Amino acid sequence: MTAAYEAVASSPVAQSLIAPAGRSLPDPGGRFTATGAAMELDDRWQARSARTDARAATRGDVVGPCAGGRTRYPRYFDRATGPYLWDLEGRRYVDFNLGYGPVVLGHADERVTEAVLAELRNGNCIAPLWSRRQSELTDLLTSVVPGAEMAYLLKTGSDATSTAVRLSRIFTGRDKVIRWGYNGWHDWAAGIPAGIPEATRAETLLFDYSDLSTLRDAFARHPGQVACVLTMPFGDERAPEGHLQKIRDIAHEHGALFVLDEMRSGFRLGLSGAQGLLGVQADVSTFSKAMANGHPISAVVGRADVLSCLAQTRISSTFYADPAPMAAALATIRILRDTDASEQIWKAGSAFQGGLSALVDRHRVPARVVGYPPMPFLQFTHPDSVIREQMSTAFAAEAARHGVLLHPSHQWFVSAAHTDEDIEFALHGCDQALAVLATQAA
């Protein structure tokens, strides 16, 4: 360990971030007793990214406290192409964040960009009228989403899930929602209660995805009151076989709709999303993210008798009619339909997962590779939650230092633009990051 490292790792600021005062971080296995690397790496970024960090510091009051999170690498980037990002200092990174998942073909894919530019040249703000792209896109969506009969286009994922909930309430005449996963920031789904009336929070119930008795209990406590069960198809790990079918069957048994939130999985796992991969059909499903390779659009898709309830309410926005994101979605979905892009994603993701698993074994780090190949993640398994968080932060920071962007606490994503060479480069960065964690062994 270098003198510089020791100085940083033992500094009062670093130590205060590594562990609460007076608390040690023991490892029952005797290998990982601290993760000071995370703090050292944070200081490295401050030293190496003067322009980036200065801008972040001076504009933090405008951007807001959530910008950047605990990623420990530069918050501001200059440009993105294919699988790469460049920061303000000109350093290139292989990106596995991909905008939290929307970028499925690669940043600034020329085919999608040209479709958007062509549409923009014809004018883009046409409300209250609609573009012919609306009809083309809704037709395309209903042709690729299992069981879909109608579709409605919006802007964000939160727009789509909130619309699905309202339609479910109209269709069933019931108010309550049972949900799991991250389903948006709107009041009915927000995980943080600040600013949300208790009466609103009371209409949404949570269940444990891994324990379906909690779903049955929620129905038992509120008989005849639940409009829908809304869930992501899975979290970081793969869905157990038949699990979504069980959730759907429980919902239907109690007269509720089954709504699948496919924001992350839709068009990333394949053209038919999680429903096609896992063999389940939702009453209503919601999409965004990979649907348009990073352009802002979302959709509610499903049964005609449910979506026809749109006529009984008002869900609209000036920008829902914007044809440019529709053109992006049309181009993206057609590319996924007509090329081997999805196969490329699965191949690259599988290679990344396999290589990363081998590195974890070699370095004897308490972690495991989880998820489907297009959406991999490294899940640290240390029994102490504080150490787990420190390890994930240190890993992401060190990987970024070696030019690989991996989020410490969110699924990663693989695009069709990631080549074999990119995966090899990423695995080298992960090797270096895991080596740093291994040096923290007692």
N, C-alpha and C positions, 0 to 999 in steps of 0.2 A: 504494500500500500504506500503511495507516495506521500511526501510531507504535505503537499498541497491538498491531497485528498483528506488526510488526517485533520488538517486545519479546518477544512469545510465541514467535514462530518462531525467534528467535535465542537463546532461553534454553537453558542447558545441558541441562535435562531434555528439552526439545523436540528439541534437536539429537541427544541420545543415542538418542532414539526414531526420529528420521528416518533416521539411518544410523549404522553402527558407527564408532567413533572412527577418524579418519584416512581414512575412505572417502568418496569423492565419488560422486555418482549421475549419471553422464553419460548423455545421451540421444544416440544416434547421429544422430537427426534434428535435434538442436539445439534442441528446444523444451521438453522437460521435464527439469529438472535437480534438482528437489527437490519434495517435497510437504509442506511445513510446515503446510499448511492443516489436515491431520489433527490436528496437535498443538494448533493454535489452537482448533479446534472442540471438542477434548476439554476445554480450559480453559473454553470458553463453557458447556459443559454443567455443569461444576462450579459456575460462577457462577449459572446460571439455574435449576438443579435442586437447590437446597440440601437440601430434604427427601429427595428421591430419592437423591441421592448419599450423604447422611448415613446413610440407612437401609442402603444397599448396603454402605457401609464398615463399619458396626457389625455387620452380619449376615453378612458374607462368610465368617466362620469356620464358620457353620452351613450356609449355602447351598452352599458348595464353590467350588473355583477355576474351574469351567467356566461358572458362571452369567454370562450376558451376553457372554462371549467377547470378541472385539475389535470389537464393534459400535459403540462410541463414542457411544451414545445411552443415555438412562436405562434401567436394568435393571428397574425396578419400574413396573408400570402398574396403574391403578385399576379400569378397566372397559373393556368392548369391546362394540360393537353394530354390526351390518352390516359395512361395510368399515373401521370406525374403531376406534382405541384412544385412551384418555385416560390421561395420566400422572398422577402424584400432585399435580402442580401445576395440573391441569385443562386442560392443552394437548391439543388433538386432533390425531391423525395419521391419514392414509390408510395402511392397513396392507397391505403386500405380502409380509409374512412369513407371516401367517395360521397361526401356530403351527407353522411348518415344513411347512405344507401340508394339515393336516386340515380347515381351515375352507374349505369349497367353496361353501356357500350364503350365507355371511356370519356374523359372530359373533352368537351368541345368536338364531339364526333362530327366530322364534316358533313355527313349525310343528313344528320339532324339539323345542324346549323344552317345548311343551305335551305332546308324546308322551312325553317323559321324565318330566315331572311326573305325568302320569296313571299311569304305570307305578310310580313311586315310592310313590304313595298306596296301592298294593296290596302293598307290601313288596318289598324288593330283595335280601335276602340269604337265599336259599332252598336253598343246597347242603345235601345232595347231590342235591336234586331239580332239575328243569329247568322253565323256563317254556314255555308254548306259543309264546312269541316265538322260541324256538330253532328250532322246526320251521318257522315262518313265514319266518325269515330264511335258514335253510339252503336252503329251497325257492326263495326269491327269488334267492339267489346262484347256484344251479345253473341258474337260468333266464336269467341275463344274462351269465355268464362263459362264453366260448367253450369248448365241449367239457367243461364241468364236469359231473361225475356225483355227487360227494359234497362236503360241506363240514364243517369242524370249527371251532368258535368259541373264541377265546382272548382275551387282553387287549392285548398289545403286538405291535409288529412283530417284535421280537426273538423273542418267543414263537413267532410264526408261522414265521419262517424256520428257527428251530431245530427245530421240529416237522417241517417239510418235509425237512430234512436227515436226521432220525432215520427218518422213514418211507422215505426213499430208501435208506438203509442196510439197513433191514429187508427191503425189497422186492428189492434186488439182491444182498444178502449181501456187500456191499463196504463199505469204511470211508472211503475218501478222497473229498474234495469239491474241485472246482475252482470258483472263484468270481471275480466282479468286481463292484466297486461297494461302497457301504456297505450291509451286510446285517445290521446289528445289533451289539450290544455283547457278546453272549455269547462264551465263550472260543473257540469254533471260528471265529468271524468277526472277532474284535477286531483292529483295526489296530495297536494298541500292545501289545507282548508282555509288559509288566510284569505279574507275578502269574499268568501262564499257563504251565503245564508245557510243556516242549519236546515231549513226546510228543503233547500235544493239538495244538500248532501244526503238527506234522509231518503231521497228517492233512488239513490244508487247503492247497491249492495256489492260486496266483493266476495269472490270465492277463491279457493286455493286450487290452482290448476292441477297440482299433483295429488290432490285429495278430493275426489268428486263427492264424498259425503258432505262436504261443505256446501256444494251446490244444491244437493237435495235438501239440506237443512235450511238453506235460504228460501227455497220454495215452500217448505213446510211452515216456516215462520210467517210467510206472506201469501197464503193461498189465494189464487185468483187475482193477484195484483201485479204480476210480473209481465211486462210487455215483451222483453227479449233477453236472451243471454248473448252478450257481446264479448268476444275473446279474440286475442291473437292466436294463430294456429300453434305456436310454440314460443319458447323463450330462447335462451342461448343454446340449450340442448335440443336434440331431435324429439319430435313428438312420439310417445309410445304408440305402438300399433293399435289402431282402432280407437284411440283416445278421443279424437274429435267426433267420431260417430257416437260415442257414448254421451258426450256433452250435448250433441244435437238431439239425441233420443230423449234425454232427460228434459230438455227444453220443450220438445213437442209433447211429451207426456203430460206436461202441465199447461199446455195451451199457449206457450210462448214461442216467439220466433228465434231462430238460430242465426246470428249475425257474425260473420267472420271478418275480422280486421286484417286485411292482407296488405297493409301499408308497406311492410318490409319484405314480405314473401312474394307479393304479386309481381309477375313478370321477371323476377329474379331467379326463382327456382325453376322457371320454365314458362312457356306461354300460358298455361292454365294455372299457374301458381301453386299454392299449397293444396288447393282443392283437387287439382289434377294429380299432383304427386301422391297425396295421401288418400285419394279416393273418397272424398266427402263432398257433399253439395250443400251449400248454405242457402237459406231463404233470401238473405241479402248479404252482399259482400262489398267491402270498400277498398279502393285502390288509390295510390298516388306514387310518390317516389320513382321507382324504376319505370313506371308507366310512360314517362316522357324524357328519360335520360337527364333529369335535373331541371327541367322546365316546370313552372308552377301550375299544376293542374291535378285534380282528383276526380274520382267518380264513385257513385253509388250504383251498384248493379244487382239485379235480382229478379224475383218473381214480379210479374206484371200486376197481380192483384195488390201487392204491397206498394210498389212504386207508383201505381195509379193514385195513391193517396196524396201525391204531390198536388193534385187538383184541390185538395181540401185545406191547404196551408199556403204559406208564402215563404219560399226559400230562394232568395235572389241576391245578386250583387252586380254592381256595374261591370266588374271585371270577369264575371263568369262567362260572358260571351266572347272574350278575347280569343281570336282564332289562332294566334301564333303558338301558344302552348298546345292547342289541338293539333296543329301541324306537326309539332314535335312528337306528340304521342302517336300520331298516325305513322310517322317515319320510324319511330322506335319499335312499335309493335310489329310493323311489317318486316323490319329487319330481323327481329326475333323469330318471326314466323317463317321467313323465306331463306334464312342463312343458318349456319351452324354456330351462331353466337352463343346460344345457351350451352351447347356441348363444349365450347371453348372455356366457358366460365366454370363448368363442372370439372373439366380436366385440370385447369389451373388451380382451382380450389383444392382438389384432391391432392395434387402434388404439394401444395403449400401445407396442408394438414399432415400429410405423411412425413414430410421433411421436418416439420415442427415437432411432431410426436417423437421422432428419433432424437432430436436435440434435447428435448425435455428429459428423456431417459438417460442420455449421455451425461447431462449436467446434474442429474439427480435433484432437480428442482420440484417442490411439491406443487404440481400443476398437471392439467390434462387438457388435451385439445378436444373441443366439443363442437357440435353444430353440423349443419349440412355444408358441403364444400363451397357453395356460393356465399355462405354466411358463417365463416369459421370464427372461433374465439379461443383464447387461451384462458382457462379458468383455473386460478390459483386455489389450492385446496388446503392451505395451512389452517389448522383449527382456530387460530386467533384471528378474528375479523380485522383487527387493526393491522396486523402484519400482512394479511391478504391484500388489503388496500394499498399498503406501502409497496408491496412487491409488484402489484400491477402497475402502480404509478412509476416505479423505478424502471420496470421493464419497458414501458412505453417511452419513457424519456431516453433511455439508452438506445433503443431501436431508432428513435428519431435522430439521435446524434449520428447514427450510421446511415441516415437517409431513408428510413422506413417509418411511415406514419401508421400507427396502430393505436386505437383508442384504449385507454386502460379499463373502461367499465361499460363499454357498449360493443355489441357485435361488430365484427369487421365485415368487409364486403370485397368481393373479387369481381372484376369487370372482364369483358371480352377483350379488352386492350392489354391485359396483363400477359406478357409473353413468358416463355420458359426462362429467358434471361432475367426478367423481372422477378420471377419467383426465386431463382437462384440467388439474386442479389438480396432479396428480402430475407431469405433463410440465413444468409451470411450475417445480416444485421441482427437477426434474432439470436443467432449463435453468440454474437458478441454481448448482447443484452443478457442472455441467460448466464454467460460466463461471469458477468459482473455480479449477478445475484448469487452465483455459486461462491464467489469470493467472500461473501458475507457470512459464510458458514463459520461456526464456532471452531 
